[in-house]
Amino acid sequence: MDTSPLAPKPASPREATVARRVQRRWWVFSALGAIGVVLLIGVVVTARAGRLGIDERFMNELVEHRSDFWIAPALVFDTVGAGLIGVFVVPLGVAVVFLLRRRPWAALYWICACALSAGVVQVVKHTFGRARPTEILVVSDYGSFPSGHTANAATLAVVLGVVLRRVWVWAAGVVWTVLMLLSRTYLGAHWLTDTIGGLLIGAGVAVVLWAPVAHRLLDEQERVRGRGWAWQTRVGAGA
């Protein structure tokens, strides 16, 4: 039995029921979830010619208090959050860890979530074409809205939280995503609403893709732990 800190906790009957319910109603998340909110934000931003008061006030505060002490770690987040490391090294590395731990469904879920999240971000970027802040300190690709770095961070947080099902994993994921959000605005690479949009896309895509495989992930988890959750459920249902 796997008792390491990264081992997910055993599934309870209630969690098994939730997994079935989520799998059965996945279309609710895809139709009414966070991605729809992102599109709404994009429409509002476009209608206001890319300028929102909250974005400008937040950016002015950050620029006023910039220092080399905080720019250095923000540049680290810039490097690991996208590019070669964020797009290839991290996704492939996490997938390999899942496969080594005999979690092929988790690996597939993770890779699909990363790919779809990145794809949605690029589609939205080119749909709205929002200009980046003039205070930007790094070189970035086309389109400010939404933030791809923040979307990647949110996808990582939700997928690992769903698969590992540990409070500390969720907490670490939230901290990582918030720090990524702050680093992107601190460097002037994104407006505040860009990072919120990225967060919603990353989390929304992870939830949408989790729904169809929620039951399989729990089944896989219990099989790896040697508890035979799926077999026990079937036997119990036929008793």
N, C-alpha and C positions, 0 to 999 in steps of 0.2 A: 504494500500500500504506500502511495506517495504522501509523505508527511512534510515535505519541504515548504518553506515560507511562500513559494510561488504556487503551491498546489491549491486549487480552488476547493472551497469547503463542500461537503456533501450536499446534494440537493434534497430539500424537504418536499413532502407531498404538495404543499402549497406552491412551492416554486415550480414543480412539475406542472401543476395546473395553470400557473401563469404562463409558462412556456407554450403550452398548447393554445391558450387564449391569444397570446401575441401572434403565434404562427397563423391562427385562423383569421385574425383581423389586421394583417399587415397592411392592407390597402388603406386603412384609416390613417396610419402614420404617413404613408406616401402621399396621400391626397390632401391632408389637413395639417401636416407637420411643419417643421421649422423651415424647410426649403421654400414653402409658399411665403413665409414671412420675409425671407431674403429677397424674393422677387418684389414684394411690396416695398421694401426699403429701397431697392434699386429704382423703382418707379418714382418714389418720392424724391430721391436724390437727383434723378434725371430732370424731373419737373422743376427743381430748384437750381438747375444748371450746375449741379455738383457741389453746391455750397449749403451747408447746414450750420446753424449757429452753434450747436453743441460741439460739432467737430472743430470749428475754428477756436472756440474758447478753450477746449481741451488741449489743442495743439499749441496755442499761445502759452498756456501754463507750462507745458513740457519744455518748450523752447527756452522759456525764461529761466528754467532751473536746470538746464543741461550742464553736465560736467563730464570730464574724462573718466571719472571714477565709475559712472553708470553707463557710459557709452561702450566701454570695453566689454562688459558682460552682454550688453545688447547685441554687439557684433558677433559674439559667440552664438547666441540664439539665431541670429541671421544666417550663420553658416550651417548649423545643424538642423534648422527647421525646413530647409528646402535645398535646391541644388542637388549635387551628386549625393551628399550624405542623406538629406531628407527624402529624396525621391527614390533612391536606389539602395543605399547602404542600410538605412534603418528598416524599410519595409522588408527587404530580403533577409536581413538579420533576424528580425522578429519571426518571420515565417519559418526560418531554419530552426529556431528554438522550439517553436510549436511542433514541428515535424520530429525533432529529436525527442520531444516529450510525448510522442505518439498522439498528436492532436491534429490530424490532417484537416478535419472540418474547421477547426480554429484557424489553421494556416490559410485555408481557402477563403474563409470569411474575412480575415485580415487583409489579404492581398486584394480581394474584390473591393473592400471598403476603401482602401488607399487609392486604387485606380479610379473608382467612381467618384470619390470626393475630389480628386485632382481634376477629373474631366468636367465635373459640374462647375468647379471654380473657373476653369478656362472658358467655358461657355458663357457663364454670367459676366466674366470680365469683358469679353468681346461683345456681349449684348449691350452693356451699358457704357463701356469705355470711359469710365471716370478718370479724370486727371489726378495724378498723385500730388501730395503737398509740395510746395516749393521749398520747404525746409528739409527735404530728404537728404540723408547723409550716405546712402548706399546706392548701388546700381540695381535696378529692378526691371522686371519685364513690363509689358503693356498692361494697362488697366489697374486702377487702385482698388476697385470694389469687385469682389471681396478679397480678403487676405488669405492667400494660399498657405502661408506659414501657420496662421491660426487654425485654418481648416485641418491641416495635417496634425496639429497638436490635439485638437478636439477629437479627431478620428482615433488617434492613438489612445487617448484617455478613455473613450467610450468602449472601444473594442476590448482593451485589456480589462476594463472594469467588468464588462459582460462575461468575458471568458474566465477570468480568474476569480471574480466574485469575492473580493476582499475589500474591507473598508479602507485599509491603508492604500490599496491600489487606486481606488476612486479618489481618495484625498490627494495622492501624489499627482494623479491625472488632472485634477482641478487646478492644483498649484502650477503645474507645468503649462497648462493652457493659458492661465491668467498671466503668467510671466511672459509667455510668448506674445500675448496680446499687448502687454505693456511695452515690450521691447520693440515691436513693430511701430507703434505710435511714437515711442521715444526717439527712434531713428528717423522719424518723419517719412517712413516708407508707406504709411497708411493713415487714413483718418480713423477716428474711433469707430464710426459706423461700419467701416470696411472690416475691422477686426470682429465686430459683432456678427456681421454677415458671414465671415469665415467660420466663426465658432458654430453658428447655426447650421451651416452646410456640413461641416465635419461631423457634428453630433447627429444631425438629421439623417445623413447617409448611413452612418453606422447603425442607427436604430432601424431604418428601413430594411437594410440587408440582414440585420439580426433576426427580424421577425420570421422570415421563411425558414431559417435554420436554427431557431431557438431550441426546438425539441431535440434536434440532432446534436447540438452542442452539449446539452445536458446529458444525453445518452452517451456521447463520447467521453465526457468527463467521468461519469460513473463507471464506464467500462475500464478506463485507464486506472481508476482507483480500485478496481476489482470488486465493486459493489453490485455490479449487474443490475443497475437501476431499471433499464428497459425491460430486462427479463422479469424482474420482480413485479414491475407494473403490469406486464401482460398476464403473469400468473395470478396476481391479485385480482385483476379484472375478471378472470375466468373462474375465480373461486366461488 
